[in-house]
Amino acid sequence: METGIAAATLGLIVACVLGGPLAKFLIEKYGLQSPPADPMSLDLAPEDDKAPIDKMGVMRAMLVVNIVVILGYLAHDWISKATAVKVPLFVPCLIMGMILSNIVPKLFPRWSWPARTASLDLLSSYSLSVFLAMSLMSMQLWTLVNMAGPLLVIVGIQTLVAAIYISLVVFPALGKDYQAAVLSAGFTGISLGSTPTAIAAMTAVTKHYGPSPNAFVILPLVSALFVSLVNVAAITVFLSL
């Protein structure tokens, strides 16, 4: 347990440090720029960017998030009892959020769904900051003392391999454009840390160089949904070996 916690601790730290500089290197090396935003194509909500964040908007977003979490808990409980598959709790919650966001606005067009609103963005940023703060505060760094040498070597090699793989494989495969650079920062967070560190890295990059909306749709789907499902099978296979 201590070894796993120590490895995860170092991974989170390295992911937070490496994601932004790697994206900066790719952006400046290839002279990439954020594409001009097209508000019509994004179908932004009226509240977004222009209208102030009011208490009703925040409370509506909190209500929807709580409903999604409750449904996610129920789905997770059903999956655990009906099948032998063990999935992380956040995966059913994420799926429920995707389902409701695509169904409710079409079934009830007059009801103000909080997707793509400034209130939901505020709630998302706050939750991410709280999660990262809790993760960093709960790190038991003293557990690294007895295994610091081997772990530093392992994480160092993993960091080098991840940086090379992202630069030479992930970035070219995604098209060598600005979105690919932003996703490369996120992939650093996935490969060395976790999904929240990936989102934090991409947020830092986009705040400095410009928006990349599709990147924030692609990465959570890959890292929080598909990777989590694949991990169930991968971890089971490696434990059996």
Beta strands, then each sheet from edge to edge (+ up, - down):
end
